[in-house]
Every structure is written in C-alpha cells, then in structure tokens.
Amino acid sequence: MTGAPDLVEPVVGFRAWRVVGDRLLSPYIPCRWDGPLMHAVCYPANRAVKFGRGWLEAPHDSPHHDCQCGVYAYHRPGVRTYFGAWDSLAGLVTVWGRIEAHAAGLRAEHARVHALALPGDRDPGPARRIAARLGLELLARAELADAAASYGAPLPDMLLPNAGSPSP
C-alpha cells in the first residue's frame, strides 16, 4: 500500500490574467488581484456571469467539486492564455488549501503569484509596473517552467485524474 502524498512543499501552477491599466484581473469573472495573494470565494455574481451553469446555488467553501469556483491554474505554462480585447500576462503561482485536481490543471482555495512573464511582442511597461508593485519576479515566458522549481513542485502524478476528466 502506498501512502498519500503530504504536499508539504508548495504546489506550483501557471495561469494567465487580463491586464487592465496596471492591474491583474481574472480572465472570466470580475475578480481583481490587488496583491500577490488570492483567496477563493464563490461569489453569487459569478453565477450570473455564466448564467448559473456549472455553479452551485447554496453557499459553500471554495473550491467545491460540484462547482466551477476556485483559483484556477494549469500544470504547465502556456496551456491557455486569455484571448480577446484585453491584454494578458502569464505567470507562476503556488496554491494551497483545498485543491480540485483536473487533467490539465487545478482549482485551489488559496494562491500566491510569484512571477510574471514578459509579454513578448507587446509593451512590457504594465508587466514591469505590476511586478514591481506586487514584489514579483519578472521573467521571459520560456523561463516560467524552470523557475517553478524555486517555488515548489507540481501536483504528484498519482493525484491527477486521467486525461478524459474535465479540466479547469
């Protein structure tokens, strides 16, 4: 019999944010990252954004297995970026607390952003200002995966559902 991993090392993940002015915002819900820490809450407004589909009506702790709430992150950098009328930035986070694992990523109760990736072909000014204000490392996009080892480790493979499972 093998024991469950204790996850004493921070769990690392990667995500993207919308950039509005010099602020990081979650890509799909009205949630602003004012500091490096984020604590997930399933707000009633989130249910309205998605017309209630996939969200629980009753109050609950976040993330919840039967809801879409939680701080989202992916197991590898570059899995998904935000496309649309907004600029976006990719970055590196650590997560803890309750974690819902999915094949491509996870949803967590708490997260801390540690590093942002320079935007490549766009103006680096907002990324530099946000990183300075939040005390974050600023890296080339290609450096995110290597930098992750400085902050923690990915979820162990034994905790990841198979590739047919829904992803965040």
N, C-alpha and C positions, 0 to 999 in steps of 0.2 A: 504494500500500500504506500502511495506517495502522499505526503502532506501538502496542504495548500500553501502557496507562497504567502509570505507575511507582508510583502510590499512595504518594507521599512524604508526602502530607497524611493525618492520621489518618482512618480510616473511621468514620463515626458510625452508630449504630443505636439502637433503642429496645427495651425489654423490660419485663417485669413480674416481680416477686419475691413469694413468700409472705412474710408477716411473722409471726414467732413471737417474742413478747416484744419485744425491741428488736434483732432480728437479721433479716437478709435471707437467704432460702433460695430455691434454685431451685424452680420450681413442681412439677416432676415427679420429680426424683431427689433423693436425700439429700445435697445439696451446700450448704454454708453459705458465704456471702460474709463472711468475717471482716474483710476490709479492702476498699479500693477496687479492688484488683487480683484478677483470677481467671485461672488458667492451666488450660486444659482437659486432662483426663486421662480416658481411657476406663477407668473402674474396673470390675472384674468384678461388683461389686454392682449396677451399672446394668443389666447384662444380666438379672439376677434380677428387678429391678423390672418389666421389660417382658416377662418370661418368655422372654428371648432373642431375641424378634422384632425384627429390624432392627439387631441388634448383632453385630459380629464377635467370634468366639471368641478368635482369636490376638491377642497384644499388638500394638499399632500406635500410631503418632503420631496425635494428635487435632487437628483433625477429620479423618476419613477418609471418602472418597467413598462407600464401601460400608457405612458405619456411621452411627448416629444421634448419635455423640458430638460434643462441641464446645460452646462457649459460644454460646447462641442469642441472636439479636437480629433485629428487624424493620426494614425500610427506612423505615417511617412510624410515628409514635406511634399508639397506640390500636388497632393491628391485632388484638391479642389480649391479654386480661387473664386472670388466673387466677380462676376461679370455684370456689367450694367452701366448705368450713367455715373456711377461713383468710382473714385479711385479706390484701390485696395492695397493692403500691405499684408504680407505673410509674416509669420513669426513662430516662436518656440514658447511653449508653456509647460509648466508642471501642474499636475492635478492630484487631488486627494479627496478623502471622504468617501461618500457613496459613488461608485463608478459603474456605469452600464456599458459593458463591452460589446462592440459590434465588429463585424469582419473588417471594415475599413477604418473604423475609428471608435470613439467612445463619447459618452456624456458623463460629466462629473459634477459633484456638489461644489467643489472649490477649485479655483485655478489661479495661477500667478504667471503673468507674461514675463519672460526673461530677456528675450531678444526679438528684434525686428529685422527683416531683410530689406536691404535697399531695393527700391522699385525697378532697378534696371534702366529701362528706356524713358522713365518719367522723372520729373523734378524730384530730387532727393530731399528737398527742404522740409516738407512735412514730416517725413520719416526721421530726419535728424532732430527736429524740434520735439516730436513726440518722445523719441528715445531719451533725449536729454531731460525732458520734464519728468518722465517716469523712472529715470535711472536705469535704462535698458541698454544692453549690448546692441550694437548695430553691425550687421554682417551682410556679406554678399549672400544672395539666395542659395547658392551652391554650398555655402558653409553651414547652413542650418543643421543638417543631419549630423555632421561631425561635432558641432558644438553641443548637441543634445547630451552627449556622454558627460559633459561637465556639470549637468544639472540633474541627471537621474538616469533612468532606464525605461525602455518601453514596457508595456504590459507583457508578462510572460506568455509565450505561445499557448500554454495549457489553459489560459483564461480566455482566449479568443474563440468566438464561435466560428463555425465553418463559413466558407465564402458565400454560401447560399442565404446567410442571415441578413436581415435588414441592416443598413448602415445609417449612421447619423447624417 
